[in-house]
Amino acid sequence: MGTMRKIVEINEDLCNGCGECAHSCAEGALQIIDGKARLVSEIYCDGLGACLKECPQGAIKITEREAAAFDEHATEQYLKEKEKSNKQETAGTHETDGSLNCGCPSSRLQMFGSSPCSEANKPAAHINQPSSTSALTHWPVQIRLVPPTAPFLKGANLLVAADCAPVAYPDFHGDFLKDKVIMMGCPKFDNADEYIQKFADIFRTADIRSVTVVIMEVPCCSKLPMIVERGMAIAGKHVPVEEIVISTRGYVLDRKQAAI
């Protein structure tokens, strides 16, 4: 039998599955399942609501209802098992049942390399092979899905690209992405304030070494360098920034060091 207490409640209509709440929940009570944030178990939620301020959609609130009591011991054990599982996923190791840990939810952190997953995901021999190798080293890549604490951001040379740039520029991987960590977004359709705060948090915590911003020549793209620079200013950091402008026909129109 449960007791009356405070516990999180998620509005699935508002939730966009960005995963920010799950990353901010110290107890691991929230998880992205089928593209929505969900409460893993009532016993893991302490009802304090640290996740509320991290939700950009306002999809989470604290409600008081009958629920199973928060179990600190069970939560501690759950977190230990979760940490162990995450380490196995990052290393690309086998599950205990022998299956490969190769699932690909949109916001699950992945770092690529030589692993069972990379071997398992290679195309069959009869499928046409690409002429060049992908330089992508991690997942996810969308700005709104990458948490500031992502391990691949630590000490990274960061590439921030407008969504259209990799489509327009044919040698994007070889010329821009190699040896960099990429984050992508659209400054026209996405939330600029949300992006500014995300970059501020990244610059505070990740010790970014350099930033390359690749945008298109269209006017709306000009917001992206400003978003990055605003986030850097809020964090009180000074990191070298290079801005590259691509034409709609796939040529480099301009390449310059930004004044921070």
N, C-alpha and C positions, 0 to 999 in steps of 0.2 A: 504494500500500500504506500502511496506517495504522501507527501506533505505539501502544504501551501508554501511556495517559495518563489523567488524571482528566477527567471530562466529566459534564454533568448528565444525570439520568435522571428522567423524569416518569411518575408513576403515574396513568394516565388515569382509573382508577376513583375516585381520591380528588379529582382536579382538578375544580373547579366552574366554571372559565373566568372567574374574577374579573378576571384581567389584572394583578394586582399584581406578579407575577414579570416580566412583559414590560416594565412601566414601570420596574422596578428594574435591569434588565439594561443596563449601559452599552454593551455591544457589540451590542445588538439581536438577540441570538441566539434569543430566545424570542418567539413570536407566538401570539395566540389564533386558532386555525383550527378551524372547525366546533365552536365552543364549548369547545375544550380547548387548554391550553398545549402547544405543540409546538416542538421544536428546528428552527429554520429551516435551519441547516447546521452540521455539526460544526466547520467551519473558523472560525466566528464565536464559538464557545464557548471561553473561556480556562480553564474548569474551576475557577475560584476560588470559585464558589458564592455570590456576593452575593445571588442570588435566593432562597436557601433561607429566610432569616429573614423574607422578605416573604410567603411562602405561608401563608395562614391554615389551609389544609387539610393541611399536611405532605405535599404530593404530590410534592415535589422532593427529590432526594438526589444526592450526588456519588458516582459509581461509577468504577472504574478498568477500562478495557477498551480494545481496539484501536479507534482512531478516527483520522480525518484530523487532521493537526497544525493547531493554531491559527494562522491567517494574519492577522497584524496589519495588513498592507497591504490585503488584501482586505476586512477588517472596516472599515477606515477608508473605503474607497470605498463599501462597502455602506451605511454610516451617512450618508454625504453624499447618496447617492441616496434613502435613506429620508427624510431631512430635507426634501429637495426635494419628494418626493411628498406628505409631510404638509402642507407649505405650500400645495400645489396643492389638496389636499382641503379645507383650512380656508377657502381663498378661493373654493371652489366652481368651480374652473377645469376646462376640458376636458382629458381625457387626450389623449395624442399620437395615438391612433387615432380621435379625434373622439367617443368615448363619454363619457357623464357619469359623474363620480366620485361616485355616489349610493348605493353599497352601505351597508348598515346593520347591521354586526355589533354584538352587544350592548354591547361595551365600547369601540368605536372612538370617539374624541373627535370631536364635531361642534359647530360654533357656527353658528347659523342666521342668515340675513339674506337680502338680495337676491342670489340666485345662480342659476346654471343648474339646480342641484338643486331649489331651492324652486319654480322655475317648472315643472320637469318633474314634480314630485310633487303639483301641484295637481290636485284631482279633475276629472273630465270635467264638461262643462257640464250634463249631464242628471242628475248625482248631486246630491242635496240638499246645499246649502251650510250650514255652521253659521251661527248668527245672530250670533256674536261671533268675534273673532280670538284665536288661541292666543297666550299671553304667554310660552310656553316658548322659551328662547333657546339651548339647548344639549342635548347628549346625551353620555353617559348621565345618568340621574337617580337611579339606585339608589345608596345610600350605599356599598355594598361595591364598586361598579364605578367610582366616581369617584376618580381618583388625586389625591393632595394637590397635585401639580404641574400639574393641569389649568389651562390658560390662562384659562378663564372664571371661575376662583375668585379671580384676582388683584384685590384691592381691592373684592371683591363685597359686596353686601348679601345675606346668605345666608338662605334659607328652608329650614328642616328640617321636613319634614312626615311624620306617620304615614301609612302607605299608605292607610288608610281615609278620611282627611280629604277628599281631592279628590272622592271618591264621595259623601260625605255633604253637603258644602257646595256648593250649586249655583253660586255665583259665585266659586269658588276662584281662577280666573285673574285676574279683574278686581280682586278685593278683596285678594288675598294675593300672587300670583305676579308681577304686573307690576313690572318693574325689579329683579327679584331672581333670584338663581341658586338653583335648588332641588335638594335632596338628600332622597330618600325612603327609608323603611325601616320595619320592624315591630319595635318593642322587645320584643315577646313571643316571636317566633319566630327572630329573628336573634341573632347573637353580640354581647352587650353589650360585652365586653372588646375585641373587634375594632373595634367602633364608636368606643369611647373613644380607642383608639390612632389611628384614622383621623382623628378630629376634632383630636386633639393635633397630629398632623402638619400638618393643614390650618392650624390657628391659628399654628403656627410659621412656615409658609412663605408663606401666601397673603395676609397683611395684610387679613383680613376686617374690614369696617367696622361691620357690625351683624348680628345674628342674630334671626330670627323663628322660633319653634318652634310649629307647629300640630299639636295632638293631639286625640284624641277623649276623651269624658268617661269612657270605660271605664278601670278601674284599671291595666291593663297599660300603657297609654299614658303614664302618669306617669313611666315610666323614661326616656323620650326627652329631656326637658329636663335631667335629671340626667346623662345620658350626654354631652350637649353641654357642660354645665358642668364635668364631670370632665375632659374633653379640654382645655377652655380652661385649667383650673387646672394641668394637667400641663405645658401649653405656657407657663405663666406670663404669659398674656395677660388683658386686661380689656376685653371688648367688650360693648356694650349688647345685652341680650337681652330680647325680648318673648315672652311665652308666651300663646298663644290656645287656648282649649278649645272644641271643637265638640260639640254634642249629637248623638245618633244620628239625630235628626230634622232636622239641618242648621242649627241656630241657634248663634250665638256665646253661650256661657254665661259665659265669663270672659275678660278681657283684662288682662294686668298686666305690669309690668316685673319681670323676675327679679332677685333679689339675688345678685350675683356677688362 
